[in-house]
Amino acid sequence: MARTKTITDEQILEAAREMFDRHGLTVTTAQIAEAAGVSEGSIYRRWESKQSLMIAAFGIRKPPAIEQMGELMESGKPIEEQLWIIANGLLDFFLENLPKMSALLACGLKMKEKILQSTDALPVQAVRAVMGFFEHHRRQGTIRTSDPEVAARMFVASIHHYAFAEYVGLNDMLPMPRETYVRGVVDTLLRGLDARGQRDEINE
């Protein structure tokens, strides 16, 4: 087996992704190393465990909706439209990554130790970003809420629920179009937050 120091991390991760796709998650690091053309020891010098390698290979990254939050808040779009964009961005993220997370958990990943080990963890970032969104609009007088964090948790959890229902097949038993659900969540939440000027426009 050829072994070279010039093989990059990304090349190893690409080999790992191909092996996981071809053989499933039971594939060994030795098999991945052979496919990548490196020693198994080289893999463990770069990643502390097979789980760490899997997390890197699956590439669970920050949702674009979070990174675009500031620009969106300054866009001048109605708050309902802003929330609809954020909701769809988060939903795309959850739909893409729930199967990955389920696979990792099935292989023994300890979420608290590996995913929620710092304040920079993606779930924490998502809630904080949406919390900042609601705080911004509260300062602007667009909405009324005594606790932006509660509103953020409700919003993120509601979007996550639809993705989870899609993943486990609940939406097959209780069919509801994606757009109907997202617009319903946004409308219901804004009614609860007493969004000024938004509800009257909808009802006209």
Rosetta constraint file for C-alpha pairs under 8 A:
AtomPair CA 1 CA 34 HARMONIC 6.73 0.50
AtomPair CA 1 CA 37 HARMONIC 6.22 0.50
AtomPair CA 1 CA 38 HARMONIC 7.43 0.50
AtomPair CA 2 CA 37 HARMONIC 5.31 0.50
AtomPair CA 2 CA 38 HARMONIC 6.57 0.50
AtomPair CA 3 CA 37 HARMONIC 5.63 0.50
AtomPair CA 3 CA 38 HARMONIC 4.61 0.50
AtomPair CA 3 CA 39 HARMONIC 6.38 0.50
AtomPair CA 4 CA 37 HARMONIC 7.54 0.50
AtomPair CA 4 CA 38 HARMONIC 6.50 0.50
AtomPair CA 7 CA 11 HARMONIC 6.38 0.50
AtomPair CA 7 CA 12 HARMONIC 7.35 0.50
AtomPair CA 7 CA 38 HARMONIC 7.74 0.50
AtomPair CA 8 CA 12 HARMONIC 6.59 0.50
AtomPair CA 9 CA 13 HARMONIC 6.18 0.50
AtomPair CA 9 CA 46 HARMONIC 7.80 0.50
AtomPair CA 10 CA 14 HARMONIC 6.04 0.50
AtomPair CA 11 CA 15 HARMONIC 6.27 0.50
AtomPair CA 11 CA 36 HARMONIC 6.98 0.50
AtomPair CA 12 CA 16 HARMONIC 6.14 0.50
AtomPair CA 12 CA 32 HARMONIC 7.79 0.50
AtomPair CA 12 CA 33 HARMONIC 7.59 0.50
AtomPair CA 12 CA 36 HARMONIC 5.38 0.50
AtomPair CA 13 CA 17 HARMONIC 6.13 0.50
AtomPair CA 13 CA 53 HARMONIC 7.52 0.50
AtomPair CA 13 CA 56 HARMONIC 7.17 0.50
AtomPair CA 13 CA 57 HARMONIC 5.04 0.50
AtomPair CA 14 CA 18 HARMONIC 6.27 0.50
AtomPair CA 14 CA 57 HARMONIC 7.12 0.50
AtomPair CA 15 CA 19 HARMONIC 6.17 0.50
AtomPair CA 15 CA 32 HARMONIC 6.47 0.50
AtomPair CA 15 CA 35 HARMONIC 6.12 0.50
AtomPair CA 15 CA 36 HARMONIC 5.41 0.50
AtomPair CA 16 CA 20 HARMONIC 6.06 0.50
AtomPair CA 16 CA 32 HARMONIC 5.54 0.50
AtomPair CA 16 CA 36 HARMONIC 7.77 0.50
AtomPair CA 16 CA 54 HARMONIC 7.80 0.50
AtomPair CA 16 CA 57 HARMONIC 6.54 0.50
AtomPair CA 17 CA 21 HARMONIC 6.10 0.50
AtomPair CA 17 CA 57 HARMONIC 5.93 0.50
AtomPair CA 17 CA 58 HARMONIC 7.22 0.50
AtomPair CA 18 CA 22 HARMONIC 6.06 0.50
AtomPair CA 19 CA 23 HARMONIC 5.73 0.50
AtomPair CA 19 CA 24 HARMONIC 7.19 0.50
AtomPair CA 19 CA 27 HARMONIC 6.91 0.50
AtomPair CA 19 CA 31 HARMONIC 7.99 0.50
AtomPair CA 19 CA 32 HARMONIC 6.51 0.50
AtomPair CA 19 CA 35 HARMONIC 7.82 0.50
AtomPair CA 20 CA 24 HARMONIC 4.61 0.50
AtomPair CA 20 CA 25 HARMONIC 5.37 0.50
AtomPair CA 20 CA 26 HARMONIC 7.88 0.50
AtomPair CA 20 CA 27 HARMONIC 6.54 0.50
AtomPair CA 23 CA 27 HARMONIC 6.09 0.50
AtomPair CA 25 CA 103 HARMONIC 7.61 0.50
AtomPair CA 25 CA 107 HARMONIC 7.56 0.50
AtomPair CA 27 CA 31 HARMONIC 6.59 0.50
AtomPair CA 27 CA 32 HARMONIC 7.38 0.50
AtomPair CA 28 CA 32 HARMONIC 6.42 0.50
AtomPair CA 29 CA 33 HARMONIC 5.94 0.50
AtomPair CA 29 CA 40 HARMONIC 6.36 0.50
AtomPair CA 29 CA 43 HARMONIC 7.58 0.50
AtomPair CA 29 CA 50 HARMONIC 6.63 0.50
AtomPair CA 30 CA 34 HARMONIC 6.22 0.50
AtomPair CA 30 CA 39 HARMONIC 7.69 0.50
AtomPair CA 30 CA 40 HARMONIC 5.31 0.50
AtomPair CA 31 CA 35 HARMONIC 6.24 0.50
AtomPair CA 32 CA 36 HARMONIC 6.12 0.50
AtomPair CA 32 CA 40 HARMONIC 7.98 0.50
AtomPair CA 33 CA 37 HARMONIC 5.96 0.50
AtomPair CA 33 CA 38 HARMONIC 5.14 0.50
AtomPair CA 33 CA 39 HARMONIC 5.60 0.50
AtomPair CA 33 CA 40 HARMONIC 5.20 0.50
AtomPair CA 33 CA 43 HARMONIC 6.92 0.50
AtomPair CA 34 CA 38 HARMONIC 6.22 0.50
AtomPair CA 34 CA 39 HARMONIC 7.08 0.50
AtomPair CA 34 CA 40 HARMONIC 7.81 0.50
AtomPair CA 38 CA 42 HARMONIC 6.40 0.50
AtomPair CA 38 CA 43 HARMONIC 7.66 0.50
AtomPair CA 39 CA 43 HARMONIC 6.95 0.50
AtomPair CA 40 CA 44 HARMONIC 6.68 0.50
AtomPair CA 41 CA 45 HARMONIC 6.19 0.50
AtomPair CA 42 CA 46 HARMONIC 6.54 0.50
AtomPair CA 43 CA 47 HARMONIC 6.01 0.50
AtomPair CA 44 CA 48 HARMONIC 5.38 0.50
AtomPair CA 44 CA 49 HARMONIC 6.43 0.50
AtomPair CA 47 CA 52 HARMONIC 5.85 0.50
AtomPair CA 47 CA 53 HARMONIC 5.77 0.50
AtomPair CA 48 CA 52 HARMONIC 6.29 0.50
AtomPair CA 48 CA 53 HARMONIC 7.80 0.50
AtomPair CA 49 CA 53 HARMONIC 6.41 0.50
AtomPair CA 50 CA 54 HARMONIC 6.13 0.50
AtomPair CA 51 CA 55 HARMONIC 6.22 0.50
AtomPair CA 51 CA 104 HARMONIC 7.26 0.50
AtomPair CA 51 CA 107 HARMONIC 7.80 0.50
AtomPair CA 51 CA 109 HARMONIC 6.53 0.50
AtomPair CA 52 CA 56 HARMONIC 6.31 0.50
AtomPair CA 53 CA 57 HARMONIC 6.01 0.50
AtomPair CA 54 CA 58 HARMONIC 6.00 0.50
AtomPair CA 54 CA 104 HARMONIC 7.37 0.50
AtomPair CA 55 CA 59 HARMONIC 6.37 0.50
AtomPair CA 55 CA 60 HARMONIC 7.10 0.50
AtomPair CA 55 CA 104 HARMONIC 7.55 0.50
AtomPair CA 56 CA 60 HARMONIC 7.55 0.50
AtomPair CA 58 CA 100 HARMONIC 6.71 0.50
AtomPair CA 60 CA 97 HARMONIC 6.69 0.50
AtomPair CA 61 CA 122 HARMONIC 7.72 0.50
AtomPair CA 62 CA 66 HARMONIC 7.11 0.50
AtomPair CA 62 CA 67 HARMONIC 7.63 0.50
AtomPair CA 62 CA 122 HARMONIC 6.27 0.50
AtomPair CA 63 CA 67 HARMONIC 7.01 0.50
AtomPair CA 63 CA 89 HARMONIC 7.00 0.50
AtomPair CA 63 CA 90 HARMONIC 6.55 0.50
AtomPair CA 63 CA 93 HARMONIC 5.90 0.50
AtomPair CA 64 CA 68 HARMONIC 6.17 0.50
AtomPair CA 64 CA 89 HARMONIC 6.92 0.50
AtomPair CA 65 CA 69 HARMONIC 6.14 0.50
AtomPair CA 65 CA 85 HARMONIC 7.71 0.50
AtomPair CA 65 CA 86 HARMONIC 5.52 0.50
AtomPair CA 65 CA 89 HARMONIC 5.12 0.50
AtomPair CA 65 CA 90 HARMONIC 6.48 0.50
AtomPair CA 66 CA 86 HARMONIC 7.79 0.50
AtomPair CA 66 CA 125 HARMONIC 7.97 0.50
AtomPair CA 66 CA 126 HARMONIC 6.54 0.50
AtomPair CA 66 CA 129 HARMONIC 6.22 0.50
AtomPair CA 66 CA 130 HARMONIC 7.87 0.50
AtomPair CA 68 CA 72 HARMONIC 6.11 0.50
AtomPair CA 69 CA 73 HARMONIC 6.22 0.50
AtomPair CA 69 CA 86 HARMONIC 7.82 0.50
AtomPair CA 69 CA 129 HARMONIC 7.27 0.50
AtomPair CA 69 CA 133 HARMONIC 7.35 0.50
AtomPair CA 70 CA 74 HARMONIC 6.50 0.50
AtomPair CA 71 CA 75 HARMONIC 6.19 0.50
AtomPair CA 72 CA 76 HARMONIC 7.88 0.50
AtomPair CA 72 CA 77 HARMONIC 7.76 0.50
AtomPair CA 72 CA 82 HARMONIC 6.59 0.50
AtomPair CA 73 CA 77 HARMONIC 7.85 0.50
AtomPair CA 73 CA 82 HARMONIC 7.30 0.50
AtomPair CA 73 CA 133 HARMONIC 7.19 0.50
AtomPair CA 73 CA 136 HARMONIC 7.95 0.50
AtomPair CA 77 CA 81 HARMONIC 6.35 0.50
AtomPair CA 77 CA 82 HARMONIC 6.35 0.50
AtomPair CA 78 CA 82 HARMONIC 6.38 0.50
AtomPair CA 78 CA 198 HARMONIC 7.79 0.50
AtomPair CA 79 CA 83 HARMONIC 6.11 0.50
AtomPair CA 79 CA 142 HARMONIC 7.74 0.50
AtomPair CA 79 CA 198 HARMONIC 7.85 0.50
AtomPair CA 80 CA 84 HARMONIC 6.15 0.50
AtomPair CA 80 CA 186 HARMONIC 6.69 0.50
AtomPair CA 80 CA 187 HARMONIC 7.47 0.50
AtomPair CA 80 CA 190 HARMONIC 7.61 0.50
AtomPair CA 80 CA 198 HARMONIC 7.35 0.50
AtomPair CA 81 CA 85 HARMONIC 6.26 0.50
AtomPair CA 82 CA 86 HARMONIC 6.31 0.50
AtomPair CA 83 CA 87 HARMONIC 5.90 0.50
AtomPair CA 83 CA 186 HARMONIC 6.52 0.50
AtomPair CA 84 CA 88 HARMONIC 6.20 0.50
AtomPair CA 84 CA 182 HARMONIC 6.88 0.50
AtomPair CA 84 CA 183 HARMONIC 6.79 0.50
AtomPair CA 84 CA 186 HARMONIC 6.61 0.50
AtomPair CA 85 CA 89 HARMONIC 6.19 0.50
AtomPair CA 86 CA 90 HARMONIC 6.17 0.50
AtomPair CA 87 CA 91 HARMONIC 6.02 0.50
AtomPair CA 87 CA 156 HARMONIC 7.93 0.50
AtomPair CA 87 CA 159 HARMONIC 6.52 0.50
AtomPair CA 87 CA 182 HARMONIC 6.77 0.50
AtomPair CA 88 CA 92 HARMONIC 6.11 0.50
AtomPair CA 88 CA 182 HARMONIC 7.38 0.50
AtomPair CA 89 CA 93 HARMONIC 6.36 0.50
AtomPair CA 90 CA 94 HARMONIC 6.17 0.50
AtomPair CA 90 CA 156 HARMONIC 7.82 0.50
AtomPair CA 90 CA 159 HARMONIC 7.06 0.50
AtomPair CA 90 CA 160 HARMONIC 7.91 0.50
AtomPair CA 91 CA 95 HARMONIC 6.03 0.50
AtomPair CA 91 CA 159 HARMONIC 5.93 0.50
AtomPair CA 91 CA 160 HARMONIC 6.76 0.50
AtomPair CA 91 CA 162 HARMONIC 7.78 0.50
AtomPair CA 91 CA 163 HARMONIC 6.31 0.50
AtomPair CA 92 CA 96 HARMONIC 6.17 0.50
AtomPair CA 93 CA 97 HARMONIC 6.11 0.50
AtomPair CA 94 CA 98 HARMONIC 5.57 0.50
AtomPair CA 94 CA 160 HARMONIC 6.38 0.50
AtomPair CA 94 CA 163 HARMONIC 5.89 0.50
AtomPair CA 94 CA 164 HARMONIC 7.94 0.50
AtomPair CA 95 CA 99 HARMONIC 7.65 0.50
AtomPair CA 95 CA 163 HARMONIC 5.29 0.50
AtomPair CA 95 CA 164 HARMONIC 7.70 0.50
AtomPair CA 95 CA 166 HARMONIC 7.87 0.50
AtomPair CA 95 CA 167 HARMONIC 7.36 0.50
AtomPair CA 96 CA 100 HARMONIC 7.64 0.50
AtomPair CA 97 CA 101 HARMONIC 6.15 0.50
AtomPair CA 98 CA 102 HARMONIC 6.04 0.50
AtomPair CA 98 CA 163 HARMONIC 7.77 0.50
AtomPair CA 98 CA 164 HARMONIC 7.34 0.50
AtomPair CA 98 CA 167 HARMONIC 7.46 0.50
AtomPair CA 99 CA 103 HARMONIC 6.15 0.50
AtomPair CA 99 CA 167 HARMONIC 7.50 0.50
AtomPair CA 100 CA 104 HARMONIC 6.28 0.50
AtomPair CA 101 CA 105 HARMONIC 6.09 0.50
AtomPair CA 102 CA 106 HARMONIC 6.05 0.50
AtomPair CA 103 CA 107 HARMONIC 6.41 0.50
AtomPair CA 104 CA 108 HARMONIC 6.71 0.50
AtomPair CA 104 CA 109 HARMONIC 5.49 0.50
AtomPair CA 105 CA 109 HARMONIC 4.60 0.50
AtomPair CA 105 CA 110 HARMONIC 6.87 0.50
AtomPair CA 105 CA 111 HARMONIC 7.37 0.50
AtomPair CA 109 CA 114 HARMONIC 7.23 0.50
AtomPair CA 110 CA 114 HARMONIC 6.00 0.50
AtomPair CA 110 CA 115 HARMONIC 7.76 0.50
AtomPair CA 111 CA 115 HARMONIC 4.94 0.50
AtomPair CA 111 CA 116 HARMONIC 6.27 0.50
AtomPair CA 112 CA 116 HARMONIC 4.74 0.50
AtomPair CA 112 CA 117 HARMONIC 6.02 0.50
AtomPair CA 113 CA 117 HARMONIC 5.24 0.50
AtomPair CA 115 CA 121 HARMONIC 6.18 0.50
AtomPair CA 115 CA 122 HARMONIC 7.83 0.50
AtomPair CA 116 CA 121 HARMONIC 5.42 0.50
AtomPair CA 116 CA 123 HARMONIC 7.71 0.50
AtomPair CA 116 CA 124 HARMONIC 7.94 0.50
AtomPair CA 117 CA 121 HARMONIC 6.85 0.50
AtomPair CA 119 CA 124 HARMONIC 6.23 0.50
AtomPair CA 119 CA 125 HARMONIC 7.51 0.50
AtomPair CA 120 CA 124 HARMONIC 6.59 0.50
AtomPair CA 120 CA 125 HARMONIC 6.16 0.50
AtomPair CA 121 CA 125 HARMONIC 6.21 0.50
AtomPair CA 122 CA 126 HARMONIC 6.07 0.50
AtomPair CA 123 CA 127 HARMONIC 6.42 0.50
AtomPair CA 124 CA 128 HARMONIC 6.12 0.50
AtomPair CA 125 CA 129 HARMONIC 5.94 0.50
AtomPair CA 126 CA 130 HARMONIC 6.31 0.50
AtomPair CA 126 CA 156 HARMONIC 7.72 0.50
AtomPair CA 127 CA 131 HARMONIC 5.93 0.50
AtomPair CA 127 CA 149 HARMONIC 7.50 0.50
AtomPair CA 127 CA 152 HARMONIC 5.84 0.50
AtomPair CA 127 CA 153 HARMONIC 6.17 0.50
AtomPair CA 127 CA 156 HARMONIC 6.82 0.50
AtomPair CA 128 CA 132 HARMONIC 6.07 0.50
AtomPair CA 128 CA 149 HARMONIC 7.58 0.50
AtomPair CA 128 CA 152 HARMONIC 7.65 0.50
AtomPair CA 129 CA 133 HARMONIC 6.34 0.50
AtomPair CA 130 CA 134 HARMONIC 6.40 0.50
AtomPair CA 130 CA 152 HARMONIC 5.31 0.50
AtomPair CA 130 CA 156 HARMONIC 7.89 0.50
AtomPair CA 131 CA 135 HARMONIC 6.14 0.50
AtomPair CA 131 CA 148 HARMONIC 5.29 0.50
AtomPair CA 131 CA 149 HARMONIC 5.10 0.50
AtomPair CA 131 CA 151 HARMONIC 7.24 0.50
AtomPair CA 131 CA 152 HARMONIC 4.92 0.50
AtomPair CA 131 CA 153 HARMONIC 7.97 0.50
AtomPair CA 132 CA 136 HARMONIC 5.98 0.50
AtomPair CA 132 CA 148 HARMONIC 7.57 0.50
AtomPair CA 133 CA 137 HARMONIC 6.44 0.50
AtomPair CA 134 CA 138 HARMONIC 6.04 0.50
AtomPair CA 134 CA 143 HARMONIC 7.84 0.50
AtomPair CA 134 CA 148 HARMONIC 5.46 0.50
AtomPair CA 134 CA 151 HARMONIC 7.44 0.50
AtomPair CA 134 CA 152 HARMONIC 7.22 0.50
AtomPair CA 135 CA 139 HARMONIC 6.25 0.50
AtomPair CA 135 CA 148 HARMONIC 5.67 0.50
AtomPair CA 136 CA 140 HARMONIC 6.28 0.50
AtomPair CA 137 CA 141 HARMONIC 6.10 0.50
AtomPair CA 137 CA 142 HARMONIC 5.17 0.50
AtomPair CA 137 CA 143 HARMONIC 5.99 0.50
AtomPair CA 138 CA 142 HARMONIC 5.88 0.50
AtomPair CA 138 CA 143 HARMONIC 5.14 0.50
AtomPair CA 138 CA 144 HARMONIC 5.90 0.50
AtomPair CA 138 CA 145 HARMONIC 6.83 0.50
AtomPair CA 141 CA 196 HARMONIC 7.71 0.50
AtomPair CA 142 CA 195 HARMONIC 5.73 0.50
AtomPair CA 142 CA 196 HARMONIC 5.52 0.50
AtomPair CA 142 CA 197 HARMONIC 7.96 0.50
AtomPair CA 143 CA 190 HARMONIC 7.72 0.50
AtomPair CA 143 CA 193 HARMONIC 5.66 0.50
AtomPair CA 143 CA 194 HARMONIC 5.74 0.50
AtomPair CA 143 CA 195 HARMONIC 4.33 0.50
AtomPair CA 143 CA 196 HARMONIC 6.01 0.50
AtomPair CA 144 CA 193 HARMONIC 5.31 0.50
AtomPair CA 144 CA 194 HARMONIC 5.77 0.50
AtomPair CA 144 CA 195 HARMONIC 6.74 0.50
AtomPair CA 145 CA 151 HARMONIC 7.87 0.50
AtomPair CA 145 CA 193 HARMONIC 5.73 0.50
AtomPair CA 147 CA 151 HARMONIC 6.77 0.50
AtomPair CA 148 CA 152 HARMONIC 6.09 0.50
AtomPair CA 149 CA 153 HARMONIC 6.09 0.50
AtomPair CA 150 CA 154 HARMONIC 6.20 0.50
AtomPair CA 151 CA 155 HARMONIC 6.13 0.50
AtomPair CA 151 CA 189 HARMONIC 7.89 0.50
AtomPair CA 152 CA 156 HARMONIC 6.12 0.50
AtomPair CA 153 CA 157 HARMONIC 5.89 0.50
AtomPair CA 154 CA 158 HARMONIC 6.02 0.50
AtomPair CA 155 CA 159 HARMONIC 6.45 0.50
AtomPair CA 155 CA 185 HARMONIC 7.65 0.50
AtomPair CA 155 CA 189 HARMONIC 7.56 0.50
AtomPair CA 156 CA 160 HARMONIC 6.12 0.50
AtomPair CA 157 CA 161 HARMONIC 6.06 0.50
AtomPair CA 158 CA 162 HARMONIC 6.77 0.50
AtomPair CA 158 CA 185 HARMONIC 7.23 0.50
AtomPair CA 159 CA 163 HARMONIC 6.70 0.50
AtomPair CA 159 CA 182 HARMONIC 7.50 0.50
AtomPair CA 160 CA 164 HARMONIC 6.13 0.50
AtomPair CA 161 CA 165 HARMONIC 6.00 0.50
AtomPair CA 162 CA 166 HARMONIC 6.13 0.50
AtomPair CA 162 CA 171 HARMONIC 7.98 0.50
AtomPair CA 162 CA 181 HARMONIC 7.92 0.50
AtomPair CA 163 CA 167 HARMONIC 6.16 0.50
AtomPair CA 164 CA 168 HARMONIC 6.21 0.50
AtomPair CA 165 CA 169 HARMONIC 5.87 0.50
AtomPair CA 165 CA 170 HARMONIC 4.68 0.50
AtomPair CA 165 CA 171 HARMONIC 5.55 0.50
AtomPair CA 166 CA 170 HARMONIC 6.12 0.50
AtomPair CA 166 CA 171 HARMONIC 5.34 0.50
AtomPair CA 166 CA 172 HARMONIC 7.69 0.50
AtomPair CA 169 CA 173 HARMONIC 7.10 0.50
AtomPair CA 170 CA 174 HARMONIC 6.11 0.50
AtomPair CA 170 CA 175 HARMONIC 7.95 0.50
AtomPair CA 171 CA 175 HARMONIC 4.81 0.50
AtomPair CA 171 CA 176 HARMONIC 6.59 0.50
AtomPair CA 176 CA 180 HARMONIC 6.77 0.50
AtomPair CA 176 CA 181 HARMONIC 6.64 0.50
AtomPair CA 177 CA 181 HARMONIC 6.38 0.50
AtomPair CA 178 CA 182 HARMONIC 6.18 0.50
AtomPair CA 179 CA 183 HARMONIC 5.97 0.50
AtomPair CA 180 CA 184 HARMONIC 5.94 0.50
AtomPair CA 181 CA 185 HARMONIC 6.15 0.50
AtomPair CA 182 CA 186 HARMONIC 6.24 0.50
AtomPair CA 183 CA 187 HARMONIC 5.98 0.50
AtomPair CA 184 CA 188 HARMONIC 5.95 0.50
AtomPair CA 185 CA 189 HARMONIC 6.01 0.50
AtomPair CA 186 CA 190 HARMONIC 6.08 0.50
AtomPair CA 187 CA 191 HARMONIC 6.15 0.50
AtomPair CA 188 CA 192 HARMONIC 6.35 0.50
AtomPair CA 189 CA 193 HARMONIC 6.19 0.50
AtomPair CA 190 CA 194 HARMONIC 5.97 0.50
AtomPair CA 190 CA 195 HARMONIC 5.35 0.50
AtomPair CA 190 CA 199 HARMONIC 7.85 0.50
AtomPair CA 191 CA 195 HARMONIC 6.31 0.50
AtomPair CA 191 CA 199 HARMONIC 6.87 0.50
AtomPair CA 194 CA 199 HARMONIC 8.00 0.50
AtomPair CA 195 CA 199 HARMONIC 6.73 0.50
AtomPair CA 197 CA 201 HARMONIC 6.51 0.50
AtomPair CA 198 CA 202 HARMONIC 6.50 0.50
AtomPair CA 199 CA 203 HARMONIC 6.26 0.50
AtomPair CA 200 CA 204 HARMONIC 6.18 0.50
